[in-house]
């Protein structure tokens, strides 16, 4: 007697799951923008110019400020008072590192999704 197999596939993700993820990401972005504004205001009063580490952090968090900028909130994403090359180097590394992580995860998930089909 041939053995019968039953294909049990996972249920398709609901639209609520997608909406929940989107809202969570937007909420996180707004919180990061708020934190960036508060930190930027505190550091703008500092007599010392921004250096490499602050450039790295601001560069990494800059993409998350986009939702705030889209609705018209002014978010500090670049320190005007910086020490020059080292700040800009940190900022560039932060932006590129964040992009590499984001797009790396995106393409990894896309590849996993394609392999499932």
N, C-alpha and C positions, 0 to 999 in steps of 0.2 A: 504494500500500500504506500503510495507516494506521500511524503510528508508535505503538509501545506504550510505555507508561510504567510504570516500576516504582517503587512507593512503598517507600522504605527508611526506616523509622522508627528512631529511636534506641532502644536497649534500655532497658527500664524500670529505674530505679535499684533496686539490690538492697536488701534489708533490712539487710545488713551496712553499707552506706553510711549508712543512717539511724542505726544503732546507733553507728557510728564517730563521726558528727557529735554525737550526744547525749552520748557519753562524753567527747568532746573539750570540749564546752561545760561539762559538769559539772566536769571536771578544771581547766579554766581558772577557773571560779568558785571552786573550793576554793583554788587558788593565790592568787587575788585576796583571798579572805577571810583566808588566812594572812598575806599581806603587809599587809593592813589591820590585823590584830592586832599585828604586829610594829611597824609604824609608829606605831600608836596607843599602844603601851606606851612607845616612845621619846619621843613627843611629850607624853605625860601627865606626864613628869618635867620638862618644860620650864617655866620660870617665866612664859613669855609665853603669853597666851591665843591660841586658834586664831582665824585671821582669814579673810578672804574666799577666798583661794586654797585653803586647807585645806578650807573649806566646799564649794567647788566640786569639789574632788577627791573628798571623802567622799560628796558627793551623787551624783556620777557613778558611783562604784563601789558605792554602796549596793545597787542591784538585784542585783549579782553575789554579794552575801553571803547571799542567800536559801537556797541549798542548805546552807550551814553552819548557819544558824539552824534549818532544818528538822530537822537531825539532832542539835540540842542544843548546838552549839558557840557560845559567846558571842563574837560579833564586834563590834568597836567600829565603829559606823556613825555616831556623832554625838559630837562633842567636848563634854563637860560644861563644860569651862573654855574659853569662847569670848568674843569681844569684842562679842557682842550682834547688832545689826542686820546688820552687814556679813557676819558668819559665816553667819547665817540666810539672807541674800540669796544668798550664794555656794552654800549647800547647796541652796536651792530652784532656782537656775539649773542646778546640776549634775544634780539629779534630773530636771527637765523637759527638759534638753538630752539626757540619756541616753535618756529615754522617746521624745523626738521622733526621735532617730536610730534606735532599735530599731523603733518602730512604722512609721516611714517606710520602712525597709528591708523590714519584713514586708509592708506593703501594696504596695510596689513589686514584690516577688517574687510576691505573690499575683496582682497584675495581669498580670505576665509569664506566670504559669502559666495563668491563664484565657485569655489571648490565644493560647496554643499549642493550646488545645483546639478 
